[in-house]
Amino acid sequence: MTDQVTPPIGLRQRKKQRTRDALARAALELFVEQGYEDTTIDEIAEAVDVSQRTFFRYFANKEEVAFSVQELAEAYFYAAVLDRPAHEAPLVALRRSVSSAWESIDEAIREVVPLELHMRAYRMIESTPALLAVHLRRNAELEARFAQEIARREGVDLEVDPRPRVLVAAFGGVMRVAARVWSEGDDCTVAAIRDLTESYLDQLSPALAEDWHRPRPARPSSANGPGHRRGHTVTVTGADGVCRA
């Protein structure tokens, strides 16, 4: 009798990750094509040629798989905040963490789904009442975590000092608006959402503190819109919903 060969742990984990990624991609494709409510777990499992039991090894329900890629991106943002130097002011730390995390987020998302599918899935979430409620709840929970981290960094008591919550609420609002505008646009690149986010963050202080009736310097115009930056690939979405360079 020959000894059974046990695959290396690394190989086993990679196979599990591939199955999880395949389920996430199949689920998002089905959600955007036929609707979240009209898609069953059996259909998602069948698309990957696995059993329903296998699906539940990776995801508790449809809701969890619907937010799986978004949760991945949020984890990179949060980790980037944790890595910011302690001397940075809170708003600077938040902004630089966003700027520094985009490339890692781009790579991580592309390993699971095309960016165009991620964009369409974001639209689907915002247009599905059941998912929108979960989306808002998850945003509130994420902002609470960021507020706790800012309070820890600054050595303030979150229970008596409102500044961490106020700052994170304002910052999070800008991020949500930028993501919504990006998802409704034609450019599905990470460069587009990064540039759009930075442009919107530039408006945070003026929107909160300046006199809106005071004339402001004109911003340089671009024929390619706010998502374009020289040297970046610009993609547009055709009538069939596919992004093209």
N, C-alpha and C positions, 0 to 999 in steps of 0.2 A: 504494500500500500504506500502510495506516495503522500508526502505531507502536503496539506493544502496551503497554497501560497496566499498570504494576506497582503492585499495592496497597501502601499505606503499611505500613511495618514494624509499626507499632502495631496496625493492623487484622489483619495476618497473625498476629501473636502472640496477639491476642484470640481469633481463630478456633481456633488451636491449643489455647489454654487451655480453650475451650468443649468441644472434642472430648475433651480429657483429663478434664475434669470429668464429662462425660457417660459416659465409660467407667468412671470410678470409681463413679459413682452406680449405673449398670447392674450393675456387678460386685457391689457391696454388696447391692443388692436381690436379686440371684440367690443370693448366698451365704446370706443370712438366710432366704430362702424355700425353697431346695432343698438347702442344705448346700454347704460349700466343696468337699469332695471330689467331689461330684456335679455341679459346675458346670464347664463347659469354656470355654476361651478363645474358641472359635468361637461359643458361646452369648452371651458378653459382647459380642463384636464385632457379632453379628447384632442384638442388642437396640438398638445404636446405629446400625445400618445402615452399618457400615464393614467393611473386610476384616480378616482376621487380621493381615495385614502392617501395617495401620494401628495395630492394638492394640500391636504390638511396637515401634512408633515411640515410644510413650509409656511402656510398662511392659515390664520384662524378663520378667515371669512373673505368675502369679496371686498369689503371695505379696506381691509389691511393690504390686499394686493393692489388696490386702486391707488393707494398713497405710498407704495413701496419705493418708487423712484424719487418722489418728492422728499420722502424721509431721508433717503440717501444724501440728497443735496443739502438738506438741513443739517445733517450730521457733520458734513464738511465745514459748513459755516460755523457751527458751534465749536468744533475743534480748532478752527482758525482763531477764534476769539480767545480761547484758552492759551494759545501760543503767543499772543501779543505781549510785548514788553510791559512790565508793570508801571513804567514811568509815563506811558501814553495816556493822554486824557481820554475819558470814556468814549466820546463821540469819535475821536481819532482812531481809537482801537477798533470800534465797530466798523468804521468805514474801511480801514486798511485790511481788516479781516475779510471783508467782502471782496475787496480788490484782489487780495492774494489767493483767495480760494477758487476763483473762477476756473483756472486751468485744470485744477484737480477735479473739480465738479464736472467739467466738460468731459474729461477722460472717463470718470466713473460712470456717468450717465451713458456715454457711448458704448460702454462695455455691456450695457443691459438693453438699451433701446436707442433707435435713432433720435436725434434731437427733435426732428419734425414730429415724431410720434409723442414725445414728451410735451411739446407745445400743444398738440391737439388734445392730449389727455388733460392738460391744465384747463383748456377751454371746457372740456366735458365736465370736469369737476365743478367749475363755477356755474355751469348751466344745469346741473342736476341738484334739485333741492335737498335730497337726502345727503349727498356728498358735500354740498356747500355748508350745511350745518356742521358736519364733522370738520371740514376745512377751517371754519372759523374757530371751532373749539381747539383744534390742534395749534392754530396760530396763537391763541391765548396762552396755551400751555407752554409753547416755545418761548414766547415773550417773557413768561414768568421765570423760565430757566435763565434767560439772558439777563433779566433784571437781578436775579440772585447772584450771578457771576459778576456783574458790574458792581453791585453792593460789596461783594467780597473783595474785589480788586481795590476799591476805594476805601475800604474799612468803615463803611457806614451801616447803620441798622435799617434794614429795609422796612421794618415795621413803623419807624418814626420819620424816616427820610424818604419823601416821595420821588426824589430826583431820578433814581435808577429806573423806576417804573415809567415815569413821564418820558425820559429820554428814549427808552426802548420802545414805548408805544409810538412815539413820533418816527423813530427810525424804521420800525416795523411797518408803519403805514406807508412810508415812502417805498419800501421794498415791495409791498403788495400792489401798489399802484403801478410801479414799473413792471412787475411781472404780468399784470393784467394787460397793460398796453402792449408789451412784447408778445403775449400769446395771441393778441388780436391782429398783429401786424403780419408782414410778409417775410421778414428776415428772421429765420429760426436759428441763427448762429448764437453761440455764447458771447461772441464779440458784441453782438447787437444788444443783448440784455445787459451786459457789463457796461457798455457805453451809455445806455439809457438809464441804468441805475445811477451811475456817477453823475449824469446830467441832472437827474431829479434830486440827488443828494445836494448838489450845488445850490438848489433852490430852497433847501430846508431852513437855513438861517434867515434869508430874506423873507420867506413866507411867515416866519414866526416873529421877526423883530423889526422889519423895515416898514416904512410908510409905502403902501402899495401905489399911492398916487404920485410918488416922486418918479420922475423919468429915470429909466435905467439904461445903461449902455447897451447898444444892440449887440446881440450874440452873432458870431460868424455864421452865415447860412451855409447849408450844404445841399446840393442837388440830390444827394442820396439819402437824405433824412437823418434823424438822430441816431440811428443804429449803425451808421457808416463811419469808419475811421480808415484813413489812408493805410494801405498795406493789409487790410483785412479782406477776406473773401466775403462778398455779398451774395446772398442767396435769396431767391424769391420763390414763392409758392405758386405753382401753376394751377390750372383749373381742376386738375386731378388731385390736388392737395399735396403734391410731392415737391420738396424743396430742391431747387436746382441752382448751381453756381452760374 
